[in-house]
Amino acid sequence: GLSLDAVARAVWGLLLAKYNGRDDVVFGAVQGVRPQEFEDLTGIAINTAAVRVKTKENLSFIDLVKQLHHDAVEMEPHAWFPLGEIQNLSPLKHSLLDHILVVQHSDPNKTLAEFGQKIGLQIDRTGFYDHTHFEFNVTVTPGEQLTFTLIGSGNVYSENYMDQLAGH
């Protein structure tokens, strides 16, 4: 099986590996969690998990996607485990990862516009702002093609670097 999350993680992992000159990279991925003991909980339940992507010369893109999907399924029972605890258990501590990947499963602008139409409102312009404590965030939005939106702190990343990264 394949998933949108696995495809986005593979694309981002390959780009991250290229930019860092490494074949083993880690980043945070926001995901929905619903532990059994909270199945009656109303509302959103999300957590950030550490995702490790190991690239190999002989590994095809589709095989990498399949591996990442398999890893996500294997990790699912532990998806609720706090990222801070994972970082504390790692010898790298808070250096384990410095940014997150968020995969939207629908275009929030389109979803909001469709909702507005159903209740008789015309919504012309929307904007969303997600704040995290990470200096770099990647949001993936589906559509006719996947859109990767990169947001980096100007205190850490230069405009030139962000433009160069976005050019891929």
N, C-alpha and C positions, 0 to 999 in steps of 0.2 A: 504494500500500500504506500501511497504517497500523500503528502499534505502540503497545503500552501505554506505552512510554517517551515516544513523541511526544505522546500524549494528556496524560500527567502533566507534561511539559515545557511544553505549551501552557497548561494550567490554571495552573501555577505562574508562568509568564512573564506571563500576563495579570494575575494578582493582584499580582505584583511591580511591574509597570508602573503599575498603579493606585495602589499605595501610595507609589511614588516619583514619581508625576506625570511619567512619561517614556514614550516609545514605543519605546525601545531599551534593553534590559536584558541583563545577563550574569550567569550563575550557573554553579557547577560541577555536573557530573552524573557520578556514578559509573557506570561501564560495564565490562562484561566485554571483555577484549581477548585475542586469540590470534594474535600475529604468525606468519607462515609458519615462521620459523626456530624457533619454540617450540611447534609443533603437537603434539609428543610430550610436552610438559610435563604433569605430573600436578598437579592442584589448581587452585585459583582463580587467575585472572590478571585483576586489575582495575586501572583507572586512572581518574583524574578528568579530565574534559574540560571546557573552557570552552564553554558553550552560550549563544549569542546569540539573543534573541527580539526581533524587530521587529514591533510591533503597528501596524496601520493601520486607520483607521475603516471602510474599505470591504472589509476582509479578514474573511471569515467564520471561525468557529471551525474548521470542518472544513478550510478552506484553510490555516489556520495549522498545524494538525496535519500535513497533507500536506507543507507546506514544511519543518517540523521533521524529519519522517521522511526526506525527501529530503536535507536537510542532514546528518543522521546517517549515511546511506548513503554520501554523498560523502566524509565525514570518516573513514570506517571504516579505510582504509589507513593513516591517521595516528593512530589511536586510542591507540597505545602511547606517543606523544610525551609526555614528562613535563610536568605542569601547571606546575611551577616554571620550565621552559624557556619555555613559552608566556608566563608572566607576565613573565619577564625580557625577552622580545622586545617586549612591549607597552609603549607609552609610560606606561600606568597602573601598570606593575609589579605589586606585590602588592595594589594597590587594584582590580585588574581584577575580582575577585570576592571575596566575604567569607562565602560559605556554599555548601553543597552540597545536591543533591537525589539521593536514593537510591531507586530503584524496585525493590521486591521483586517477583519474578515468581511467587511463591506465598506464601501465608500461612505464615510459619515456625512458628507455633504449631500450625496444622492439620497441616503436614507432619511435625512432630515427634510429634504425637499419633498420626498414622497409622503412622509408623514403629514407635512403641511398641506399637501393637496387633499389628503383624505379628510382633513378637518376644515377645509375651506380657506386655508391661508396660503399666500404666495410668499415663499421665502427666496429672496433674491441673492443675498450674500450671507455666507456663514464663515466662521473662523473658529479654530480650535487651538487651544494652547495647553499643552501638557508640560507640567514642571516636574523635573526629577532632580535628584542631587548629583547626577552624573554630568560631567563636562561635555559629553558627546552623546547624542541620541539619534537613532535611525528608526524611521517609521516607514513601514511598507504598506501600501494601499493597493488593493486589486482594482482592476478595470480591464480595458482592452489590452493593457500591458501592466506589469507591476511597476509602481512608482515608488522609488526610494527617496525619502525626504531626509536630508542630513542637517542636523542642527548642532552646531558646536559653539562652545563659549569663546567669545573673542579674546578672552584673557589667556586662553590656552592655544587656540588654533587660529592661524592667520587666514585672512580672506583668500589669499592666493592658494593656500593649502586646501581650503574647502572647495574652491573652484576647481582645482586640479582633481580632487577626489570625486567631485560631482560629474566630471567629464567622462567618467567610465560608465 
